[in-house]
């Protein structure tokens, strides 16, 4: 059987641009019944999806990952959600020893790490009601695995922390029937990348390709069940897939199977 997106209800954070907007578009293309577009400013979602909002295929909801109250309020609205994708995040051009390193790290931890915790706390009770079909997706990064560029040291540190939390959530939520997926894109052609790492734009993947590859992962085939069977680790572009191949042996033995480091 193949888990299908048709008629599913999805929530995407940071849904008004970049990967988030591409995810909303992709889920609708694949037949999702409804997508909650979680954004800081409702008007931005209305502008990004005018027709879809009018047809109630996209439901804008206010959410600021630095404000847990807005996350809880969104969960009280999106009570029928089946797939939650925590895509929103921030990145700064900050090295490990810059004058503002601590301040920038605090900002990125607030959104990229504490925001993930708040999203999980708010939405896990809803996903637990989905009889083994609830899915929580966290958009991490290749920077979660290694800091390859010192000028995004604080971003990499925050994403490494969010990846650690994602691993822990996978362990904790599996008995509740919730599938956790950690996505690790490389450079993606978004406004956020252009602001922080414009030198990578020439080799960046398109947001739409990243979205499609995530959906491919979510609909992974399992002959024995009609429930989701997504991989835990998803590398949605060529550059991240290369790193993923190198990381795969370690991930299989230590991250996925839980063996010790010894």
C-alpha positions as CSV (number, residue, x, y, z in Angstrom):
1,X,0.0,0.0,0.0
2,X,1.1,3.6,-0.5
3,X,0.3,6.4,1.9
4,X,-1.4,9.1,-0.1
5,X,-1.7,12.8,0.3
6,X,-5.2,12.9,-1.2
7,X,-7.7,14.4,1.3
8,X,-5.1,14.9,4.0
9,X,-5.1,18.0,6.2
10,X,-1.7,19.6,6.6
11,X,-0.1,22.5,8.5
12,X,3.0,24.3,7.3
13,X,4.9,26.9,9.3
14,X,6.6,29.8,7.4
15,X,4.1,29.1,4.6
16,X,4.2,32.4,2.8
17,X,7.5,32.1,0.9
18,X,10.4,29.9,0.0
19,X,10.2,26.2,0.9
20,X,7.1,26.8,3.0
21,X,5.1,28.2,0.0
22,X,6.4,25.5,-2.2
23,X,5.2,22.9,0.3
24,X,1.7,24.4,0.4
25,X,1.6,24.4,-3.4
26,X,2.9,20.8,-3.6
27,X,0.4,19.4,-1.1
28,X,-2.5,21.0,-2.9
29,X,-1.2,19.6,-6.2
30,X,-1.1,16.2,-4.6
31,X,-4.7,16.5,-3.5
32,X,-4.5,17.6,0.1
33,X,-8.0,18.7,1.3
34,X,-6.8,21.6,3.3
35,X,-3.5,23.3,4.2
36,X,-3.2,25.6,7.2
37,X,-0.7,28.3,6.3
38,X,1.0,29.3,9.6
39,X,2.6,32.7,9.2
40,X,3.4,35.7,11.4
41,X,1.3,38.0,9.3
42,X,-2.0,36.7,8.0
43,X,-1.9,39.2,5.1
44,X,1.2,37.5,3.7
45,X,-0.6,34.2,3.4
46,X,-3.6,35.9,1.8
47,X,-1.3,37.5,-0.7
48,X,0.6,34.2,-1.4
49,X,-2.5,32.1,-1.9
50,X,-5.4,34.5,-2.9
51,X,-7.6,31.9,-4.8
52,X,-6.8,29.1,-2.4
53,X,-7.8,31.2,0.6
54,X,-11.0,32.2,-1.1
55,X,-11.8,28.5,-1.8
56,X,-10.9,27.6,1.8
57,X,-8.2,25.2,0.5
58,X,-5.6,27.3,2.4
59,X,-6.5,28.5,5.9
60,X,-4.1,31.2,7.1
61,X,-3.3,31.0,10.9
62,X,-1.2,33.4,12.9
63,X,2.0,31.8,14.3
64,X,5.2,33.2,15.5
65,X,7.7,30.6,16.6
66,X,9.2,33.0,19.1
67,X,5.8,33.3,20.8
68,X,4.4,30.0,22.2
69,X,1.0,31.4,22.8
70,X,0.4,31.9,19.1
71,X,1.5,28.3,18.5
72,X,-1.0,27.0,21.0
73,X,-3.8,29.2,19.5
74,X,-3.0,27.8,16.0
75,X,-3.3,24.3,17.4
76,X,-6.7,25.1,18.8
77,X,-7.8,26.2,15.3
78,X,-6.2,23.3,13.3
79,X,-7.7,20.5,15.3
80,X,-8.1,18.3,12.3
81,X,-4.5,18.4,11.2
82,X,-2.8,15.1,10.2
83,X,0.6,16.3,9.0
84,X,2.6,19.1,10.7
85,X,5.6,20.5,8.9
86,X,7.7,22.9,11.0
87,X,9.5,24.7,8.2
88,X,9.9,28.2,9.6
89,X,13.3,29.3,10.7
90,X,15.8,32.1,10.7
91,X,19.5,32.4,9.6
92,X,22.1,35.1,10.2
93,X,25.5,35.7,8.7
94,X,27.4,35.3,12.0
95,X,30.8,33.7,12.7
96,X,31.7,32.0,16.0
97,X,33.7,34.9,17.4
98,X,31.8,38.0,16.1
99,X,30.9,40.7,18.4
100,X,27.2,39.8,18.1
101,X,27.6,36.0,18.1
102,X,25.8,35.4,21.4
103,X,22.9,37.7,20.5
104,X,22.5,36.1,17.1
105,X,22.7,32.6,18.6
106,X,20.0,33.5,21.1
107,X,17.7,34.7,18.4
108,X,18.3,31.6,16.2
109,X,17.8,29.3,19.2
110,X,14.6,31.0,20.1
111,X,13.1,30.3,16.7
112,X,14.9,27.3,15.4
113,X,15.0,25.3,18.6
114,X,12.5,26.6,21.2
115,X,10.0,27.1,18.4
116,X,10.3,23.4,17.5
117,X,9.6,22.4,21.1
118,X,6.6,24.7,21.2
119,X,5.2,23.3,17.9
120,X,5.6,19.7,19.1
121,X,4.0,20.4,22.5
122,X,1.0,22.0,20.9
123,X,0.4,19.6,18.0
124,X,1.5,16.2,19.4
125,X,-1.9,15.7,21.2
126,X,-3.7,16.2,17.9
127,X,-1.3,14.0,15.9
128,X,-1.7,11.3,18.5
129,X,-5.4,11.1,17.7
130,X,-4.6,10.0,14.1
131,X,-4.5,6.3,14.8
132,X,-0.9,5.8,13.7
133,X,-1.1,8.2,10.8
134,X,0.1,11.4,12.3
135,X,3.3,12.9,10.9
136,X,5.6,15.6,12.3
137,X,8.2,16.9,9.9
138,X,11.1,19.1,11.0
139,X,13.0,21.1,8.4
140,X,16.6,20.9,9.6
141,X,19.6,21.4,7.3
142,X,22.9,19.9,6.1
143,X,24.2,22.5,8.6
144,X,22.7,20.2,11.3
145,X,25.3,17.6,10.4
146,X,28.3,19.8,9.9
147,X,29.2,23.5,10.0
148,X,30.8,23.8,6.5
149,X,30.8,27.6,6.5
150,X,32.0,29.5,9.5
151,X,30.0,32.5,8.6
152,X,26.8,30.7,9.6
153,X,28.2,29.2,12.8
154,X,25.2,30.3,15.0
155,X,22.7,29.0,12.5
156,X,24.5,25.7,12.3
157,X,24.6,25.4,16.1
158,X,20.9,26.0,16.3
159,X,20.1,23.5,13.6
160,X,22.4,20.9,15.3
161,X,20.4,21.4,18.4
162,X,17.1,21.1,16.5
163,X,18.3,17.9,14.9
164,X,19.2,16.4,18.4
165,X,15.7,17.3,19.5
166,X,14.2,15.8,16.4
167,X,16.0,12.5,17.2
168,X,14.7,12.5,20.7
169,X,11.2,13.3,19.5
170,X,11.3,10.3,17.1
171,X,12.1,8.0,20.1
172,X,9.4,9.6,22.3
173,X,6.6,9.8,19.8
174,X,7.0,6.4,18.1
175,X,5.0,4.6,20.9
176,X,2.3,7.2,20.3
177,X,2.0,6.3,16.6
178,X,3.5,9.5,15.4
179,X,6.0,9.4,12.6
180,X,8.9,11.9,12.9
181,X,10.8,13.0,9.8
182,X,14.0,15.1,9.7
183,X,14.7,16.9,6.4
184,X,18.2,18.1,5.6
185,X,18.3,20.3,2.6
186,X,21.5,21.8,1.2
187,X,21.4,25.3,-0.3
188,X,17.9,26.2,-1.5
189,X,17.1,29.3,-3.7
190,X,15.1,31.3,-1.2
191,X,15.1,34.9,0.1
192,X,16.6,33.6,3.3
193,X,19.6,32.1,1.5
194,X,20.1,35.2,-0.6
195,X,20.3,37.3,2.5
196,X,22.8,35.1,4.3
197,X,24.7,33.0,1.8
198,X,24.2,34.5,-1.7
199,X,27.5,32.9,-2.9
200,X,25.6,29.6,-2.9
201,X,22.7,30.7,-5.1
202,X,24.3,29.4,-8.3
203,X,24.2,25.8,-7.0
204,X,21.0,26.1,-4.9
205,X,18.1,23.7,-5.4
206,X,14.6,25.1,-6.1
207,X,12.1,25.1,-3.3
208,X,9.6,23.2,-5.5
209,X,12.0,20.3,-6.0
210,X,12.6,20.1,-2.3
211,X,8.9,20.0,-1.6
212,X,8.3,17.3,-4.2
213,X,11.1,15.1,-2.8
214,X,9.7,15.5,0.7
215,X,6.3,14.3,-0.6
216,X,8.0,11.4,-2.3
217,X,9.5,10.4,1.1
218,X,6.2,10.8,2.9
219,X,4.5,8.5,0.4
220,X,7.2,5.8,0.7
221,X,5.7,2.4,-0.2
222,X,5.1,-0.2,2.5
223,X,3.5,-3.5,1.2
224,X,2.3,-4.5,4.7
225,X,0.4,-1.4,5.8
226,X,-1.8,1.5,4.7
227,X,-0.1,3.7,7.3
228,X,2.7,6.1,6.6
229,X,6.2,4.6,6.5
230,X,8.5,7.6,5.8
231,X,12.2,7.5,6.4
232,X,13.5,9.4,9.4
233,X,16.2,11.2,7.4
234,X,15.4,12.9,4.1
235,X,18.0,14.6,1.9
236,X,15.9,16.4,-0.7
237,X,18.5,17.7,-3.1
238,X,21.7,16.6,-4.9
239,X,24.2,18.3,-2.5
240,X,22.5,17.1,0.7
241,X,22.1,13.6,-0.8
242,X,25.9,13.4,-1.3
243,X,26.5,14.3,2.3
244,X,23.7,11.9,3.3
245,X,25.5,9.1,1.5
246,X,28.7,9.8,3.6
247,X,26.6,10.1,6.8
248,X,24.4,7.1,6.1
249,X,26.6,4.4,7.8
250,X,26.8,6.4,11.0
251,X,23.1,7.4,10.9
252,X,22.0,3.8,10.3
253,X,24.0,2.4,13.2
254,X,23.9,5.2,15.7
255,X,21.0,7.5,15.0
256,X,18.3,5.2,13.6
257,X,19.1,2.0,15.4
258,X,20.3,3.5,18.7
259,X,23.6,1.7,19.1
260,X,26.2,3.2,21.3
261,X,29.1,5.2,20.0
262,X,31.6,2.6,21.2
